[in-house]
């Protein structure tokens, strides 16, 4: 099975030895996105809602670079540093997805890169 790397300047460049996404057949595996501004590489300022919007905007850009959209995402993994932010993150996710919603997990973690409050990864199936 061949794989191809998905990359776009419309989302933050990888900050380690990984790709923004990898496509294998019709499946695209997204690396976790934190709320980095792709123009500056800096963490966006603001509350958890602002950070979550930036994360989903980054995922939209990667999905488009892969030839798809968030409507084709089948699974989302959300990582937050404080589960007290669950409702705010959930509300923002609702701005980006419509039914039928993807499968999802939400996990509290002790820390995320660059001090981010939220990180999201995803799996998308094209076709």
NORKAJO-V927744 format. One record per pair of residues at least 12 apart in sequence whose ideal C-beta (glycine too) atoms are under 10 Angstrom apart, sorted by the first residue. I is the first residue (numbers start at 1). J is the second residue. D is the distance in whole Angstrom. If there is no record, write none. Layout:
BEGIN
i=(I;I)
j=(J;J)
d=(D;D)
END
This chain:
BEGIN
i=(1;1;1;2;2;2;3;3;3;3;3;3;3;4;4;4;4;4;4;4;4;5;5;5;5;5;5;6;6;6;6;6;6;6;6;6;6;6;6;6;6;6;6;6;7;7;7;7;7;7;8;8;8;8;8;8;8;8;8;8;9;9;9;9;10;10;10;10;10;10;10;10;10;11;11;11;11;11;11;11;11;11;11;11;11;11;11;11;12;12;12;12;12;12;12;12;12;12;12;12;12;12;12;13;13;13;14;15;15;15;15;15;16;16;18;18;19;19;20;20;20;20;20;20;20;21;21;21;21;21;21;21;21;21;21;22;23;23;23;23;23;23;25;25;25;26;26;26;26;26;26;26;27;27;27;27;27;27;28;28;28;28;28;28;28;28;28;28;28;28;28;28;29;29;29;29;29;29;30;30;30;30;30;30;30;30;30;30;30;30;30;30;31;31;31;31;32;32;32;32;32;32;32;32;32;32;32;32;32;33;33;33;33;33;33;33;33;33;33;33;33;33;33;33;34;34;34;34;34;34;34;34;34;34;34;34;34;34;35;35;35;35;35;35;35;35;35;35;35;35;35;35;35;35;35;36;36;36;36;36;36;36;37;37;37;38;38;38;38;41;42;43;43;43;43;43;43;44;44;46;47;47;47;48;48;48;48;48;48;48;48;48;48;48;48;48;49;49;49;49;49;49;49;50;50;50;51;51;51;51;51;51;51;51;51;51;52;52;52;52;52;52;52;52;52;52;52;52;52;52;53;53;53;53;54;54;54;55;55;55;55;55;55;55;55;55;55;55;56;56;56;56;56;56;56;56;56;56;56;57;58;59;59;59;59;59;59;59;60;62;62;63;63;63;66;66;67;67;67;68;68;68;68;69;69;70;70;70;70;70;70;70;71;71;71;71;71;71;72;72;72;72;72;72;72;73;73;73;73;73;73;73;73;73;73;74;74;74;74;74;74;74;74;75;75;75;75;75;75;75;75;75;76;76;76;76;76;76;76;76;76;76;76;76;76;76;77;77;77;77;77;77;77;77;77;77;78;78;78;78;78;78;78;78;78;78;78;78;79;79;79;79;79;79;79;79;79;79;79;79;80;80;80;80;80;80;80;80;80;80;81;81;81;81;81;81;81;81;81;81;82;82;82;82;83;83;83;83;84;85;85;85;85;86;86;88;88;89;89;89;89;90;90;92;93;93;96;102;102;102;103;104;104;105;106;106;107)
j=(24;25;27;23;24;25;19;22;23;24;25;27;29;19;21;22;23;24;25;28;66;18;19;20;21;22;23;19;20;21;22;23;28;29;30;31;62;63;64;65;66;67;68;124;19;20;21;62;65;66;20;21;38;58;61;62;63;64;65;66;38;39;61;65;38;39;57;58;60;61;62;64;65;30;31;33;36;38;55;57;58;59;60;61;62;63;64;65;33;34;35;36;37;38;39;40;41;42;43;54;58;61;62;36;38;41;31;34;36;41;113;114;31;113;31;32;31;62;33;58;59;61;62;65;66;33;59;62;63;65;66;121;122;123;124;66;65;66;67;68;124;126;125;126;127;67;68;72;124;125;126;127;74;123;124;125;126;127;62;63;65;66;67;68;72;73;74;122;123;124;125;126;66;75;121;122;123;124;58;59;62;63;66;73;75;76;77;120;121;122;123;124;62;119;121;122;55;59;77;78;79;112;113;116;118;119;120;121;122;54;55;56;57;58;59;60;61;62;116;118;119;120;121;122;51;54;55;58;79;112;113;114;115;116;117;118;119;120;48;50;51;52;53;54;55;56;57;58;112;114;116;117;118;119;120;51;54;55;58;113;114;116;54;57;58;54;57;58;61;114;114;112;113;114;115;116;117;57;116;117;85;88;117;80;81;82;84;85;86;87;88;89;91;92;117;118;85;88;89;91;92;95;118;88;92;117;80;85;88;89;92;112;116;117;118;119;78;80;85;88;89;90;91;92;93;95;96;117;118;120;92;93;95;96;92;116;118;78;89;92;93;96;116;117;118;119;120;121;70;76;89;92;93;95;96;97;118;120;122;96;120;73;76;96;120;121;122;124;96;122;124;122;124;126;124;126;124;126;127;124;125;126;127;124;126;93;96;97;98;102;122;124;96;97;98;100;102;124;102;122;123;124;125;126;127;96;97;101;102;103;104;122;123;124;125;100;101;102;103;122;123;124;125;102;103;104;105;121;122;123;124;125;93;96;97;101;102;103;104;105;106;120;121;122;123;124;103;104;105;106;107;119;120;121;122;123;90;93;104;105;106;107;108;118;119;120;121;122;105;106;107;108;109;112;116;117;118;119;120;121;106;107;108;109;112;116;117;118;119;120;108;109;110;111;112;115;116;117;118;119;108;109;117;118;106;107;108;109;108;106;108;117;118;106;108;117;118;106;117;118;120;104;106;118;106;120;120;122;123;124;123;120;122;121;118;120;119)
d=(6;6;10;9;8;8;10;5;7;5;9;10;9;10;9;7;5;8;10;9;9;10;5;8;8;6;8;7;6;4;7;6;6;9;8;10;6;9;10;5;4;9;10;10;7;5;8;8;7;10;7;9;8;9;5;6;10;7;4;9;7;9;9;9;6;10;9;8;9;4;8;7;7;10;10;7;8;5;10;8;4;8;8;4;5;9;9;8;7;8;9;4;7;5;9;9;6;9;10;9;6;9;10;9;8;7;7;9;8;8;7;8;9;8;5;9;6;10;8;9;10;9;5;8;9;10;9;5;8;8;6;9;9;10;8;9;10;6;8;9;9;8;9;9;9;10;9;9;9;6;5;5;9;7;7;5;8;10;8;7;9;5;9;7;8;9;10;8;7;4;8;7;10;10;8;8;6;8;9;6;6;8;8;8;10;9;9;8;5;4;7;7;8;10;6;9;9;10;8;10;7;8;9;10;10;4;7;4;9;8;5;8;9;4;6;10;9;7;9;9;7;6;7;9;8;8;7;8;9;6;6;6;9;4;9;7;5;8;9;8;4;7;8;4;5;9;9;8;9;9;6;8;7;8;9;10;7;9;7;9;7;8;7;10;9;9;9;7;7;9;8;10;9;5;7;6;9;10;9;10;9;7;9;8;9;8;9;4;10;10;5;6;10;8;5;6;9;5;8;7;5;10;10;10;9;10;10;9;10;9;9;10;7;5;5;10;9;9;8;7;5;9;9;4;7;9;9;8;5;8;6;10;8;8;10;9;9;9;9;9;10;10;8;10;6;7;5;10;8;10;10;7;7;8;5;9;10;7;10;9;9;8;9;8;6;9;6;9;7;9;9;8;6;9;7;7;10;6;10;5;8;5;9;8;10;10;6;6;9;8;8;8;10;8;7;10;9;9;9;10;10;5;6;6;8;9;7;9;5;9;10;5;7;5;8;10;10;5;7;8;6;7;5;5;5;7;8;9;6;4;9;9;7;10;8;9;5;7;5;8;9;6;7;5;8;10;9;7;5;8;7;8;7;5;7;9;9;8;7;7;4;7;10;7;8;5;9;10;9;8;5;8;5;6;9;10;7;4;7;8;7;8;6;7;8;9;6;5;8;10;7;6;7;6;6;9;8;5;8;9;7;10;7;9;8;9;4;10;9;10;9;7;7;6;9;10;9;7;9;6;9;9;8;9;9;8;10;7;8;9;9;10;9;10;10;10;10)
END
